[in-house]
Protein backbone atom coordinates (compact mmCIF):
# COMPACT_ATOMS: atom_id res chain seq x y z
CA UNK A 1 0.00 0.00 0.00
CA UNK A 2 1.30 3.46 -0.94
CA UNK A 3 2.10 5.60 2.10
CA UNK A 4 3.30 9.13 2.76
CA UNK A 5 4.57 10.30 6.15
CA UNK A 6 5.38 13.90 6.87
CA UNK A 7 7.44 15.22 9.76
CA UNK A 8 7.34 17.13 11.93
CA UNK A 9 3.58 17.58 12.41
CA UNK A 10 4.16 21.18 13.43
CA UNK A 11 7.16 23.49 13.25
CA UNK A 12 7.63 26.89 14.78
CA UNK A 13 10.43 29.09 13.44
CA UNK A 14 11.69 32.58 14.08
CA UNK A 15 11.73 34.83 11.05
CA UNK A 16 14.98 34.17 9.16
CA UNK A 17 15.57 30.76 10.81
CA UNK A 18 16.01 28.26 7.95
CA UNK A 19 14.78 24.68 8.30
CA UNK A 20 13.51 21.65 6.38
CA UNK A 21 10.28 19.66 6.23
CA UNK A 22 10.45 15.94 5.53
CA UNK A 23 8.23 13.71 3.41
CA UNK A 24 9.07 10.00 3.40
CA UNK A 25 7.19 7.68 1.08
CA UNK A 26 6.74 4.06 0.14
CA UNK A 27 5.22 3.55 -3.29
CA UNK A 28 5.60 1.02 -6.04
CA UNK A 29 6.61 2.85 -9.17
CA UNK A 30 6.74 6.54 -8.30
CA UNK A 31 5.38 8.69 -11.13
CA UNK A 32 5.67 11.98 -9.27
CA UNK A 33 5.98 13.64 -5.86
CA UNK A 34 4.08 16.85 -5.21
CA UNK A 35 4.28 19.67 -2.69
CA UNK A 36 1.34 21.92 -1.88
CA UNK A 37 0.83 24.88 0.42
CA UNK A 38 -2.51 25.23 2.23
CA UNK A 39 -3.66 28.32 4.11
CA UNK A 40 -6.41 27.95 6.74
CA UNK A 41 -9.87 27.59 5.20
CA UNK A 42 -8.54 27.46 1.63
CA UNK A 43 -7.77 24.84 -0.99
CA UNK A 44 -4.20 23.57 -1.41
CA UNK A 45 -2.01 25.57 -3.78
CA UNK A 46 0.35 23.62 -6.02
CA UNK A 47 4.05 24.33 -5.48
CA UNK A 48 6.29 21.68 -7.09
CA UNK A 49 6.40 18.36 -8.89
CA UNK A 50 9.49 16.15 -8.64
CA UNK A 51 9.79 13.14 -10.90
CA UNK A 52 13.11 11.42 -10.20
CA UNK A 53 15.75 11.09 -7.49
CA UNK A 54 18.25 13.93 -7.55
CA UNK A 55 15.79 16.43 -8.96
CA UNK A 56 15.49 19.85 -7.30
CA UNK A 57 12.99 22.68 -7.80
CA UNK A 58 13.07 26.21 -6.34
CA UNK A 59 10.55 28.99 -5.86
CA UNK A 60 11.44 32.08 -3.86
CA UNK A 61 12.47 30.87 -0.38
CA UNK A 62 11.41 27.27 -1.02
CA UNK A 63 13.51 24.46 -2.46
CA UNK A 64 12.26 20.90 -2.91
CA UNK A 65 14.56 17.90 -3.30
CA UNK A 66 13.92 14.23 -3.94
CA UNK A 67 15.70 10.98 -3.10
CA UNK A 68 14.50 7.41 -3.63
CA UNK A 69 12.85 7.33 -0.21
CA UNK A 70 12.06 10.89 0.78
CA UNK A 71 11.67 14.50 -0.20
CA UNK A 72 12.66 17.63 1.66
CA UNK A 73 11.15 21.08 1.46
CA UNK A 74 13.87 23.52 2.51
CA UNK A 75 12.77 26.94 3.67
CA UNK A 76 15.49 29.58 3.61
CA UNK A 77 15.15 32.70 5.75
CA UNK A 78 11.39 32.28 6.19
CA UNK A 79 9.01 35.19 6.64
CA UNK A 80 5.71 35.25 8.56
CA UNK A 81 3.81 35.00 5.26
CA UNK A 82 5.33 31.53 4.76
CA UNK A 83 3.18 30.30 7.65
CA UNK A 84 0.87 27.59 6.29
CA UNK A 85 0.38 23.84 6.19
CA UNK A 86 2.61 22.13 3.64
CA UNK A 87 1.28 18.94 2.09
CA UNK A 88 3.23 16.24 0.30
CA UNK A 89 1.63 13.75 -2.10
CA UNK A 90 2.78 10.93 -4.38
CA UNK A 91 1.41 9.28 -7.46
CA UNK A 92 2.00 5.76 -8.68
CA UNK A 93 0.22 3.97 -11.49
CA UNK A 94 -1.41 5.55 -14.52
CA UNK A 95 -1.81 9.23 -15.27
CA UNK A 96 -5.12 9.85 -13.51
CA UNK A 97 -4.59 7.60 -10.50
CA UNK A 98 -5.44 9.66 -7.39
CA UNK A 99 -2.64 11.16 -5.37
CA UNK A 100 -1.85 9.80 -1.91
CA UNK A 101 -1.39 12.62 0.58
CA UNK A 102 0.51 12.93 3.82
CA UNK A 103 -1.10 14.66 6.79
CA UNK A 104 0.95 17.79 6.37
CA UNK A 105 3.36 19.93 8.37
CA UNK A 106 1.92 23.03 10.00
CA UNK A 107 4.55 25.77 9.80
CA UNK A 108 4.42 28.91 11.92
CA UNK A 109 6.96 31.68 11.33
CA UNK A 110 7.16 34.22 14.12
CA UNK A 111 8.34 37.79 13.50
CA UNK B 1 -9.63 33.14 -16.15
CA UNK B 2 -9.27 29.37 -15.76
CA UNK B 3 -9.84 27.57 -12.51
CA UNK B 4 -11.99 25.43 -10.28
CA UNK B 5 -14.99 26.84 -8.49
CA UNK B 6 -16.83 25.32 -5.56
CA UNK B 7 -20.05 26.62 -4.18
CA UNK B 8 -21.16 27.54 -1.68
CA UNK B 9 -18.17 28.38 0.55
CA UNK B 10 -20.18 27.60 3.70
CA UNK B 11 -23.16 25.26 3.92
CA UNK B 12 -25.38 24.45 6.87
CA UNK B 13 -27.84 21.56 6.99
CA UNK B 14 -29.97 19.73 9.47
CA UNK B 15 -29.25 16.10 10.18
CA UNK B 16 -31.18 13.75 7.90
CA UNK B 17 -31.09 16.04 4.87
CA UNK B 18 -29.19 15.30 1.69
CA UNK B 19 -27.01 18.12 0.38
CA UNK B 20 -25.21 18.62 -2.94
CA UNK B 21 -21.87 20.39 -3.25
CA UNK B 22 -21.00 21.96 -6.57
CA UNK B 23 -17.66 21.70 -8.39
CA UNK B 24 -17.03 23.26 -11.80
CA UNK B 25 -13.79 23.59 -13.77
CA UNK B 26 -12.99 25.42 -17.00
CA UNK B 27 -9.48 24.00 -17.37
CA UNK B 28 -10.61 21.33 -19.84
CA UNK B 29 -9.28 18.70 -17.44
CA UNK B 30 -10.32 15.09 -17.89
CA UNK B 31 -10.09 13.88 -14.29
CA UNK B 32 -11.85 15.26 -11.24
CA UNK B 33 -11.64 14.33 -7.56
CA UNK B 34 -13.45 14.87 -4.27
CA UNK B 35 -11.61 14.89 -0.95
CA UNK B 36 -12.69 15.35 2.61
CA UNK B 37 -10.40 17.10 5.10
CA UNK B 38 -10.76 16.82 8.86
CA UNK B 39 -8.36 18.27 11.45
CA UNK B 40 -5.33 16.02 11.89
CA UNK B 41 -6.52 13.55 9.22
CA UNK B 42 -5.09 14.94 6.01
CA UNK B 43 -6.94 14.63 2.69
CA UNK B 44 -9.08 11.53 2.21
CA UNK B 45 -10.38 10.55 -1.22
CA UNK B 46 -14.15 10.19 -1.56
CA UNK B 47 -14.73 9.65 -5.30
CA UNK B 48 -12.94 10.36 -8.54
CA UNK B 49 -13.79 10.43 -12.22
CA UNK B 50 -11.36 9.97 -15.08
CA UNK B 51 -13.84 10.61 -17.90
CA UNK B 52 -17.42 11.71 -18.39
CA UNK B 53 -20.07 9.19 -17.27
CA UNK B 54 -17.54 7.16 -15.29
CA UNK B 55 -16.42 7.39 -11.66
CA UNK B 56 -14.75 5.24 -9.01
CA UNK B 57 -15.06 5.01 -5.26
CA UNK B 58 -12.24 6.30 -3.13
CA UNK B 59 -11.29 5.32 0.40
CA UNK B 60 -14.35 6.78 2.16
CA UNK B 61 -17.22 6.63 -0.38
CA UNK B 62 -19.91 5.34 2.00
CA UNK B 63 -22.69 7.89 2.43
CA UNK B 64 -21.68 9.90 -0.64
CA UNK B 65 -22.73 9.87 -4.30
CA UNK B 66 -21.47 11.65 -7.43
CA UNK B 67 -22.30 12.13 -11.09
CA UNK B 68 -20.22 13.17 -14.09
CA UNK B 69 -22.60 14.12 -16.87
CA UNK B 70 -20.41 16.92 -18.22
CA UNK B 71 -16.64 17.25 -18.41
CA UNK B 72 -16.78 20.54 -16.52
CA UNK B 73 -18.91 19.43 -13.59
CA UNK B 74 -18.56 16.86 -10.80
CA UNK B 75 -21.18 17.43 -8.06
CA UNK B 76 -20.98 15.56 -4.75
CA UNK B 77 -24.08 14.60 -2.77
CA UNK B 78 -23.70 14.02 0.94
CA UNK B 79 -26.54 11.74 1.91
CA UNK B 80 -28.23 11.22 5.25
CA UNK B 81 -26.41 7.87 5.43
CA UNK B 82 -23.09 9.65 6.01
CA UNK B 83 -22.62 9.37 9.77
CA UNK B 84 -20.30 12.30 10.32
CA UNK B 85 -20.73 14.73 7.41
CA UNK B 86 -19.38 17.91 9.02
CA UNK B 87 -16.05 18.58 7.29
CA UNK B 88 -14.17 20.67 4.75
CA UNK B 89 -14.73 19.32 1.22
CA UNK B 90 -12.23 19.88 -1.57
CA UNK B 91 -12.65 19.32 -5.29
CA UNK B 92 -9.64 18.92 -7.59
CA UNK B 93 -8.98 18.31 -11.26
CA UNK B 94 -6.09 17.11 -13.39
CA UNK B 95 -5.24 17.21 -17.06
CA UNK B 96 -5.04 13.89 -18.86
CA UNK B 97 -1.84 14.99 -20.57
CA UNK B 98 1.32 16.70 -19.42
CA UNK B 99 2.14 16.84 -15.72
CA UNK B 100 0.40 14.78 -13.07
CA UNK B 101 -0.33 17.59 -10.62
CA UNK B 102 -3.84 18.18 -9.36
CA UNK B 103 -5.32 21.64 -8.93
CA UNK B 104 -7.76 22.36 -6.14
CA UNK B 105 -10.82 24.50 -5.71
CA UNK B 106 -11.33 26.79 -2.69
CA UNK B 107 -13.37 24.24 -0.74
CA UNK B 108 -16.80 24.05 0.87
CA UNK B 109 -17.20 23.86 4.63
CA UNK B 110 -20.26 21.78 5.47
CA UNK B 111 -21.78 21.88 8.94
CA UNK B 112 -24.56 19.46 9.82
CA UNK B 113 -26.40 19.87 13.12
Interface residues (C-beta under 8 A of the other chain):
Chain A: X31 X32 X34 X36 X41 X42 X43 X44 X45 X46 X49 X87 X89 X91 X95 X96 X98 X99 X101 X102 X103 X104
Chain B: X4 X6 X30 X31 X33 X40 X41 X42 X43 X45 X48 X50 X58 X88 X90 X92 X94 X96 X97 X99 X100 X101 X102 X103 X104 X105 X106 X107 X109
